[in-house]
Amino acid sequence: MSAKIISGKDIARQIREELKAEVAEMKKDHGVTPGLVTILVGENPASVSYVTAKQKTAHDLGFHSIQDTQPENISEEDLLTIIEQYNRDESIHGILVQLPLPGHIDEKKVLNAIDPDKDVDGFHPVNVGRMVIGERCFLPCTPHGILEMLIRSGVETSGAEVVVVGRSNIVGKPIANLMLQKRAGGNATVTICHTRTKDVAFHTRRADILVVAAGRPKVITADMVKDGVVVIDVGVNRIGKTPEGKAILCGDVDFEGVKEKAAAITPVPGGVGPMTITMLMKNTVQAAKQFAGLA
Ligand SMILES: NC(=O)c1ccc[n+]([C@@H]2O[C@H](COP(=O)([O-])OP(=O)(O)OC[C@H]3O[C@@H](n4cnc5c(N)ncnc54)[C@H](OP(=O)(O)O)[C@@H]3O)[C@@H](O)[C@H]2O)c1
Protein backbone atom coordinates (compact mmCIF):
# COMPACT_ATOMS: atom_id res chain seq x y z
CA MET A 1 0.00 0.00 0.00
CA SER A 2 1.24 3.49 -0.77
CA ALA A 3 -0.24 6.40 1.13
CA LYS A 4 -2.47 9.14 -0.18
CA ILE A 5 -0.40 12.32 -0.24
CA ILE A 6 -1.99 15.19 1.67
CA SER A 7 -0.82 18.18 -0.33
CA GLY A 8 -0.56 21.28 1.84
CA LYS A 9 0.33 23.14 -1.31
CA ASP A 10 -3.01 22.36 -2.95
CA ILE A 11 -5.09 22.93 0.19
CA ALA A 12 -3.28 26.21 0.88
CA ARG A 13 -3.95 27.35 -2.70
CA GLN A 14 -7.63 26.60 -2.26
CA ILE A 15 -7.80 28.57 1.03
CA ARG A 16 -5.94 31.49 -0.54
CA GLU A 17 -8.49 31.61 -3.36
CA GLU A 18 -11.26 31.75 -0.77
CA LEU A 19 -9.44 34.51 1.10
CA LYS A 20 -8.86 36.52 -2.07
CA ALA A 21 -12.59 36.51 -2.80
CA GLU A 22 -13.34 37.43 0.82
CA VAL A 23 -10.89 40.34 0.74
CA ALA A 24 -12.36 41.67 -2.53
CA GLU A 25 -15.83 41.53 -0.99
CA MET A 26 -14.70 43.27 2.22
CA LYS A 27 -13.19 46.07 0.14
CA LYS A 28 -16.19 46.43 -2.15
CA ASP A 29 -19.00 46.13 0.38
CA HIS A 30 -17.44 47.63 3.50
CA GLY A 31 -14.37 49.62 2.38
CA VAL A 32 -12.17 47.48 4.61
CA THR A 33 -8.70 46.33 3.47
CA PRO A 34 -6.87 43.88 5.77
CA GLY A 35 -3.54 45.37 6.85
CA LEU A 36 -0.51 43.29 7.83
CA VAL A 37 2.91 44.47 8.98
CA THR A 38 5.83 42.06 9.16
CA ILE A 39 8.66 43.32 11.34
CA LEU A 40 12.10 41.91 10.64
CA VAL A 41 15.12 42.68 12.80
CA GLY A 42 18.47 42.09 11.10
CA GLU A 43 19.25 40.07 7.99
CA ASN A 44 19.10 36.41 8.98
CA PRO A 45 18.71 34.75 5.53
CA ALA A 46 16.02 32.26 6.66
CA SER A 47 14.03 35.07 8.31
CA VAL A 48 14.39 37.27 5.21
CA SER A 49 13.00 34.48 3.04
CA TYR A 50 10.09 33.84 5.44
CA VAL A 51 9.01 37.50 5.60
CA THR A 52 9.44 37.89 1.84
CA ALA A 53 7.09 34.94 1.30
CA LYS A 54 4.58 36.37 3.80
CA GLN A 55 4.66 39.79 2.15
CA LYS A 56 4.25 38.30 -1.31
CA THR A 57 1.22 36.28 -0.22
CA ALA A 58 -0.32 39.31 1.55
CA HIS A 59 0.21 41.39 -1.57
CA ASP A 60 -1.29 38.70 -3.85
CA LEU A 61 -4.40 38.58 -1.68
CA GLY A 62 -4.91 42.34 -1.94
CA PHE A 63 -3.89 43.25 1.60
CA HIS A 64 -2.39 46.56 2.65
CA SER A 65 0.99 45.12 3.59
CA ILE A 66 4.09 46.70 5.07
CA GLN A 67 7.55 45.19 5.43
CA ASP A 68 9.29 46.98 8.30
CA THR A 69 12.98 46.04 8.43
CA GLN A 70 15.02 47.23 11.40
CA PRO A 71 18.78 47.00 11.95
CA GLU A 72 20.22 44.10 13.96
CA ASN A 73 21.36 46.54 16.69
CA ILE A 74 17.99 48.21 17.29
CA SER A 75 17.36 48.60 21.01
CA GLU A 76 14.58 46.71 22.72
CA GLU A 77 13.01 50.03 23.72
CA ASP A 78 12.92 51.29 20.12
CA LEU A 79 11.41 48.03 18.90
CA LEU A 80 8.71 48.25 21.58
CA THR A 81 7.95 51.83 20.49
CA ILE A 82 7.52 50.68 16.89
CA ILE A 83 5.11 47.94 17.98
CA GLU A 84 3.15 50.48 20.01
CA GLN A 85 2.81 52.65 16.89
CA TYR A 86 1.40 49.73 14.89
CA ASN A 87 -0.92 48.87 17.79
CA ARG A 88 -2.44 52.35 17.36
CA ASP A 89 -2.42 52.34 13.54
CA GLU A 90 -5.99 51.68 12.38
CA SER A 91 -4.87 50.60 8.88
CA ILE A 92 -2.95 47.67 10.41
CA HIS A 93 -4.95 44.69 11.69
CA GLY A 94 -2.16 42.13 12.04
CA ILE A 95 1.36 42.51 13.45
CA LEU A 96 3.95 39.81 12.96
CA VAL A 97 7.41 40.00 14.48
CA GLN A 98 9.68 37.50 12.73
CA LEU A 99 11.50 35.25 15.19
CA PRO A 100 14.19 34.67 16.30
CA LEU A 101 15.17 38.14 17.52
CA PRO A 102 18.80 39.09 18.30
CA GLY A 103 20.01 37.99 21.73
CA HIS A 104 19.90 41.47 23.33
CA ILE A 105 16.11 41.66 22.82
CA ASP A 106 13.69 39.85 25.14
CA GLU A 107 11.39 37.95 22.77
CA LYS A 108 8.69 37.46 25.39
CA LYS A 109 8.55 41.17 26.14
CA VAL A 110 8.21 41.96 22.43
CA LEU A 111 5.49 39.37 21.76
CA ASN A 112 3.58 40.49 24.86
CA ALA A 113 3.67 44.10 23.62
CA ILE A 114 1.56 43.25 20.55
CA ASP A 115 -2.12 44.11 20.99
CA PRO A 116 -3.80 40.66 21.39
CA ASP A 117 -6.42 41.80 18.84
CA LYS A 118 -3.59 42.20 16.27
CA ASP A 119 -1.61 39.13 17.32
CA VAL A 120 -2.14 37.17 14.10
CA ASP A 121 0.67 34.73 14.99
CA GLY A 122 -1.37 33.67 18.05
CA PHE A 123 1.64 33.77 20.40
CA HIS A 124 0.38 36.37 22.92
CA PRO A 125 -0.49 34.77 26.28
CA VAL A 126 -4.03 36.15 26.00
CA ASN A 127 -4.59 34.25 22.74
CA VAL A 128 -2.84 31.14 24.09
CA GLY A 129 -5.12 31.23 27.14
CA ARG A 130 -8.24 31.72 25.03
CA MET A 131 -7.17 28.84 22.78
CA VAL A 132 -6.71 26.49 25.74
CA ILE A 133 -10.20 27.17 27.08
CA GLY A 134 -11.72 27.02 23.59
CA GLU A 135 -12.70 30.70 23.24
CA ARG A 136 -12.52 32.65 19.99
CA CYS A 137 -8.92 33.73 19.40
CA PHE A 138 -6.15 33.77 16.82
CA LEU A 139 -4.89 30.21 16.58
CA PRO A 140 -1.12 29.76 16.09
CA CYS A 141 -0.57 29.37 12.36
CA THR A 142 1.12 25.96 12.10
CA PRO A 143 -1.34 24.05 14.33
CA HIS A 144 -4.20 25.96 12.68
CA GLY A 145 -2.89 24.80 9.30
CA ILE A 146 -2.66 21.19 10.48
CA LEU A 147 -6.30 21.26 11.63
CA GLU A 148 -7.42 22.66 8.27
CA MET A 149 -5.46 19.99 6.39
CA LEU A 150 -7.03 17.22 8.44
CA ILE A 151 -10.55 18.64 8.10
CA ARG A 152 -10.30 19.35 4.38
CA SER A 153 -8.75 15.93 3.70
CA GLY A 154 -11.69 14.26 5.44
CA VAL A 155 -9.58 12.66 8.18
CA GLU A 156 -11.80 11.58 11.10
CA THR A 157 -10.29 12.93 14.30
CA SER A 158 -13.20 12.26 16.64
CA GLY A 159 -12.28 9.33 18.87
CA ALA A 160 -8.92 8.89 17.12
CA GLU A 161 -5.74 8.07 19.01
CA VAL A 162 -3.51 11.04 18.23
CA VAL A 163 0.17 10.98 19.13
CA VAL A 164 2.14 14.24 18.93
CA VAL A 165 5.94 14.02 18.96
CA GLY A 166 7.29 17.33 20.27
CA ARG A 167 6.09 19.73 22.98
CA SER A 168 7.13 23.18 21.73
CA ASN A 169 4.92 26.18 22.40
CA ILE A 170 4.49 26.87 18.68
CA VAL A 171 3.60 23.37 17.45
CA GLY A 172 3.47 20.42 19.85
CA LYS A 173 1.54 21.88 22.79
CA PRO A 174 -1.03 23.84 20.77
CA ILE A 175 -1.82 21.06 18.27
CA ALA A 176 -2.23 18.57 21.12
CA ASN A 177 -4.55 21.01 22.88
CA LEU A 178 -6.62 21.77 19.79
CA MET A 179 -7.07 18.13 18.87
CA LEU A 180 -8.50 17.26 22.26
CA GLN A 181 -11.03 20.09 22.21
CA LYS A 182 -14.70 19.66 21.31
CA ARG A 183 -14.40 21.15 17.85
CA ALA A 184 -13.91 20.28 14.19
CA GLY A 185 -10.56 18.52 13.88
CA GLY A 186 -10.70 17.71 17.59
CA ASN A 187 -12.36 15.22 19.95
CA ALA A 188 -9.29 12.99 19.81
CA THR A 189 -7.50 11.12 22.59
CA VAL A 190 -4.10 12.76 22.65
CA THR A 191 -0.66 11.63 23.83
CA ILE A 192 2.40 13.91 23.71
CA CYS A 193 5.94 12.51 23.43
CA HIS A 194 9.22 14.35 24.01
CA THR A 195 12.86 13.53 24.67
CA ARG A 196 12.09 12.20 28.18
CA THR A 197 9.41 9.82 26.93
CA LYS A 198 10.57 6.32 27.87
CA ASP A 199 9.54 4.49 24.69
CA VAL A 200 8.47 6.82 21.88
CA ALA A 201 7.84 3.93 19.46
CA PHE A 202 5.42 2.30 21.92
CA HIS A 203 3.23 5.40 21.61
CA THR A 204 3.71 6.14 17.91
CA ARG A 205 2.71 2.55 17.04
CA ARG A 206 -0.67 3.13 18.70
CA ALA A 207 -1.39 6.28 16.71
CA ASP A 208 -4.28 6.58 14.26
CA ILE A 209 -2.98 10.08 13.56
CA LEU A 210 0.68 10.89 14.16
CA VAL A 211 1.85 14.53 14.25
CA VAL A 212 5.62 14.87 14.29
CA ALA A 213 7.33 18.15 15.26
CA ALA A 214 10.68 17.02 16.66
CA GLY A 215 13.07 18.94 14.42
CA ARG A 216 15.16 15.77 13.85
CA PRO A 217 15.54 14.43 10.30
CA LYS A 218 13.75 11.11 9.66
CA VAL A 219 13.43 10.30 13.37
CA ILE A 220 10.17 8.41 12.75
CA THR A 221 10.77 5.24 10.77
CA ALA A 222 8.43 2.62 9.27
CA ASP A 223 8.84 0.23 12.21
CA MET A 224 7.47 2.96 14.52
CA VAL A 225 4.03 3.26 12.89
CA LYS A 226 1.05 1.00 12.36
CA ASP A 227 -0.63 0.20 9.05
CA GLY A 228 -3.20 2.81 8.05
CA VAL A 229 -1.83 5.67 10.14
CA VAL A 230 -2.32 9.29 8.99
CA VAL A 231 0.99 11.14 9.32
CA ILE A 232 1.45 14.91 9.57
CA ASP A 233 5.14 15.73 9.28
CA VAL A 234 5.84 19.25 10.55
CA GLY A 235 9.63 18.99 10.47
CA VAL A 236 11.72 21.03 8.10
CA ASN A 237 15.37 19.94 8.19
CA ARG A 238 18.10 21.24 5.90
CA ILE A 239 20.21 18.19 5.14
CA GLY A 240 22.45 19.52 2.39
CA LYS A 241 22.63 21.59 -0.75
CA THR A 242 22.09 20.83 -4.42
CA PRO A 243 25.00 21.57 -6.80
CA GLU A 244 23.08 24.82 -7.58
CA GLY A 245 23.26 25.78 -3.90
CA LYS A 246 19.56 25.16 -3.13
CA ALA A 247 18.78 23.67 0.28
CA ILE A 248 17.79 20.00 0.35
CA LEU A 249 14.95 19.58 2.82
CA CYS A 250 13.54 16.58 4.62
CA GLY A 251 10.95 16.07 7.30
CA ASP A 252 11.08 14.40 10.71
CA VAL A 253 9.54 11.30 9.16
CA ASP A 254 11.29 8.79 6.90
CA PHE A 255 8.83 9.51 4.10
CA GLU A 256 9.88 6.70 1.73
CA GLY A 257 9.56 3.98 4.36
CA VAL A 258 6.51 5.29 6.23
CA LYS A 259 4.44 6.01 3.12
CA GLU A 260 4.30 2.27 2.40
CA LYS A 261 2.37 1.71 5.66
CA ALA A 262 0.43 4.94 6.06
CA ALA A 263 -3.07 5.64 4.77
CA ALA A 264 -2.13 9.28 4.23
CA ILE A 265 0.98 11.41 4.73
CA THR A 266 2.14 14.98 4.22
CA PRO A 267 5.30 15.53 2.14
CA VAL A 268 8.22 17.82 2.99
CA PRO A 269 8.37 20.26 1.30
CA GLY A 270 4.79 20.94 0.16
CA GLY A 271 2.99 19.75 3.29
CA VAL A 272 2.54 21.76 6.46
CA GLY A 273 4.84 24.62 5.32
CA PRO A 274 2.53 26.28 2.77
CA MET A 275 -0.36 26.01 5.23
CA THR A 276 1.43 28.06 7.90
CA ILE A 277 1.71 31.23 5.80
CA THR A 278 -1.84 30.80 4.56
CA MET A 279 -3.24 30.62 8.09
CA LEU A 280 -1.39 33.84 8.93
CA MET A 281 -3.38 35.45 6.11
CA LYS A 282 -6.60 33.87 7.37
CA ASN A 283 -5.94 35.25 10.86
CA THR A 284 -5.29 38.71 9.40
CA VAL A 285 -8.59 38.66 7.53
CA GLN A 286 -10.28 37.60 10.78
CA ALA A 287 -8.56 40.47 12.63
CA ALA A 288 -9.72 43.00 10.03
CA LYS A 289 -13.28 41.68 10.20
CA GLN A 290 -13.32 41.87 13.98
CA PHE A 291 -11.91 45.40 13.89
CA ALA A 292 -14.60 46.48 11.43
CA GLY A 293 -17.37 44.75 13.38
CA LEU A 294 -17.97 42.27 10.54
CA ALA A 295 -17.31 39.16 12.65
N1 LIG B 1 6.37 23.79 8.34
C1 LIG B 1 6.21 24.81 9.18
O1 LIG B 1 5.52 25.76 8.93
C2 LIG B 1 6.90 24.72 10.50
C3 LIG B 1 6.53 25.57 11.54
C4 LIG B 1 7.16 25.43 12.76
C5 LIG B 1 8.15 24.46 12.92
N2 LIG B 1 8.50 23.69 11.87
C6 LIG B 1 9.51 22.64 11.99
O2 LIG B 1 9.01 21.67 12.89
C7 LIG B 1 10.08 21.10 13.65
C8 LIG B 1 9.79 21.29 15.11
O3 LIG B 1 9.74 22.67 15.40
P1 LIG B 1 9.56 23.20 16.89
O4 LIG B 1 9.74 24.67 16.87
O5 LIG B 1 8.35 22.60 17.48
O6 LIG B 1 10.90 22.53 17.52
P2 LIG B 1 11.54 22.58 18.97
O7 LIG B 1 11.13 23.80 19.70
O8 LIG B 1 12.98 22.26 18.77
O9 LIG B 1 10.87 21.33 19.71
C9 LIG B 1 11.12 20.02 19.34
C10 LIG B 1 10.40 19.10 20.27
O10 LIG B 1 10.60 17.77 19.86
C11 LIG B 1 11.06 16.98 20.95
N3 LIG B 1 11.97 15.97 20.42
C12 LIG B 1 13.13 16.18 19.77
N4 LIG B 1 13.69 15.00 19.41
C13 LIG B 1 12.85 14.04 19.84
C14 LIG B 1 12.88 12.63 19.79
N5 LIG B 1 13.89 11.98 19.20
N6 LIG B 1 11.86 11.96 20.33
C15 LIG B 1 10.83 12.61 20.93
N7 LIG B 1 10.75 13.96 21.02
C16 LIG B 1 11.75 14.66 20.48
C17 LIG B 1 11.71 17.94 21.91
O11 LIG B 1 11.63 17.42 23.21
P3 LIG B 1 12.15 18.21 24.53
O12 LIG B 1 11.09 19.22 24.84
O13 LIG B 1 12.23 17.16 25.57
O14 LIG B 1 13.45 18.82 24.15
C18 LIG B 1 10.85 19.19 21.72
O15 LIG B 1 9.72 19.17 22.56
C19 LIG B 1 11.34 21.81 13.14
O16 LIG B 1 11.92 21.02 12.12
C20 LIG B 1 10.82 23.10 12.56
O17 LIG B 1 11.66 23.61 11.54
C21 LIG B 1 7.89 23.80 10.68
Ligand as a Chemical Component Dictionary entry (heavy atoms), coordinates in Angstrom:
data_LIG
# 
_chem_comp.id                   LIG 
_chem_comp.type                 NON-POLYMER 
_chem_comp.pdbx_formal_charge   0 
_chem_comp.three_letter_code    LIG 
# 
loop_
_chem_comp_atom.comp_id 
_chem_comp_atom.atom_id 
_chem_comp_atom.alt_atom_id 
_chem_comp_atom.type_symbol 
_chem_comp_atom.charge 
_chem_comp_atom.model_Cartn_x 
_chem_comp_atom.model_Cartn_y 
_chem_comp_atom.model_Cartn_z 
_chem_comp_atom.pdbx_ordinal 
LIG N1  N1  N 0  6.365  23.795 8.338  1  
LIG C1  C1  C 0  6.213  24.807 9.185  2  
LIG O1  O1  O 0  5.519  25.760 8.931  3  
LIG C2  C2  C 0  6.895  24.723 10.497 4  
LIG C3  C3  C 0  6.526  25.573 11.537 5  
LIG C4  C4  C 0  7.158  25.426 12.765 6  
LIG C5  C5  C 0  8.152  24.464 12.923 7  
LIG N2  N2  N 1  8.499  23.689 11.865 8  
LIG C6  C6  C 0  9.513  22.644 11.987 9  
LIG O2  O2  O 0  9.014  21.668 12.889 10 
LIG C7  C7  C 0  10.079 21.100 13.646 11 
LIG C8  C8  C 0  9.785  21.294 15.108 12 
LIG O3  O3  O 0  9.736  22.671 15.398 13 
LIG P1  P1  P 0  9.564  23.203 16.890 14 
LIG O4  O4  O 0  9.739  24.667 16.870 15 
LIG O5  O5  O -1 8.346  22.602 17.482 16 
LIG O6  O6  O 0  10.895 22.527 17.524 17 
LIG P2  P2  P 0  11.542 22.578 18.974 18 
LIG O7  O7  O 0  11.132 23.803 19.703 19 
LIG O8  O8  O 0  12.979 22.262 18.772 20 
LIG O9  O9  O 0  10.865 21.330 19.707 21 
LIG C9  C9  C 0  11.123 20.024 19.335 22 
LIG C10 C10 C 0  10.401 19.103 20.273 23 
LIG O10 O10 O 0  10.600 17.768 19.865 24 
LIG C11 C11 C 0  11.057 16.984 20.952 25 
LIG N3  N3  N 0  11.970 15.972 20.422 26 
LIG C12 C12 C 0  13.131 16.184 19.767 27 
LIG N4  N4  N 0  13.694 15.000 19.405 28 
LIG C13 C13 C 0  12.855 14.044 19.844 29 
LIG C14 C14 C 0  12.880 12.627 19.790 30 
LIG N5  N5  N 0  13.891 11.976 19.201 31 
LIG N6  N6  N 0  11.859 11.957 20.333 32 
LIG C15 C15 C 0  10.826 12.612 20.932 33 
LIG N7  N7  N 0  10.754 13.957 21.019 34 
LIG C16 C16 C 0  11.750 14.657 20.477 35 
LIG C17 C17 C 0  11.711 17.942 21.910 36 
LIG O11 O11 O 0  11.629 17.425 23.207 37 
LIG P3  P3  P 0  12.146 18.214 24.526 38 
LIG O12 O12 O 0  11.089 19.225 24.837 39 
LIG O13 O13 O 0  12.225 17.160 25.568 40 
LIG O14 O14 O 0  13.455 18.824 24.151 41 
LIG C18 C18 C 0  10.854 19.191 21.722 42 
LIG O15 O15 O 0  9.719  19.169 22.565 43 
LIG C19 C19 C 0  11.339 21.810 13.135 44 
LIG O16 O16 O 0  11.918 21.018 12.122 45 
LIG C20 C20 C 0  10.819 23.102 12.556 46 
LIG O17 O17 O 0  11.662 23.613 11.539 47 
LIG C21 C21 C 0  7.888  23.796 10.677 48 
# 
loop_
_chem_comp_bond.comp_id 
_chem_comp_bond.atom_id_1 
_chem_comp_bond.atom_id_2 
_chem_comp_bond.value_order 
_chem_comp_bond.pdbx_ordinal 
LIG N1  C1  SING 1  
LIG C1  O1  DOUB 2  
LIG C1  C2  SING 3  
LIG C2  C3  SING 4  
LIG C2  C21 DOUB 5  
LIG C3  C4  DOUB 6  
LIG C4  C5  SING 7  
LIG C5  N2  DOUB 8  
LIG N2  C6  SING 9  
LIG N2  C21 SING 10 
LIG C6  O2  SING 11 
LIG C6  C20 SING 12 
LIG O2  C7  SING 13 
LIG C7  C8  SING 14 
LIG C7  C19 SING 15 
LIG C8  O3  SING 16 
LIG O3  P1  SING 17 
LIG P1  O4  DOUB 18 
LIG P1  O5  SING 19 
LIG P1  O6  SING 20 
LIG O6  P2  SING 21 
LIG P2  O7  DOUB 22 
LIG P2  O8  SING 23 
LIG P2  O9  SING 24 
LIG O9  C9  SING 25 
LIG C9  C10 SING 26 
LIG C10 O10 SING 27 
LIG C10 C18 SING 28 
LIG O10 C11 SING 29 
LIG C11 N3  SING 30 
LIG C11 C17 SING 31 
LIG N3  C12 SING 32 
LIG N3  C16 SING 33 
LIG C12 N4  DOUB 34 
LIG N4  C13 SING 35 
LIG C13 C14 SING 36 
LIG C13 C16 DOUB 37 
LIG C14 N5  SING 38 
LIG C14 N6  DOUB 39 
LIG N6  C15 SING 40 
LIG C15 N7  DOUB 41 
LIG N7  C16 SING 42 
LIG C17 O11 SING 43 
LIG C17 C18 SING 44 
LIG O11 P3  SING 45 
LIG P3  O12 DOUB 46 
LIG P3  O13 SING 47 
LIG P3  O14 SING 48 
LIG C18 O15 SING 49 
LIG C19 O16 SING 50 
LIG C19 C20 SING 51 
LIG C20 O17 SING 52 
# 
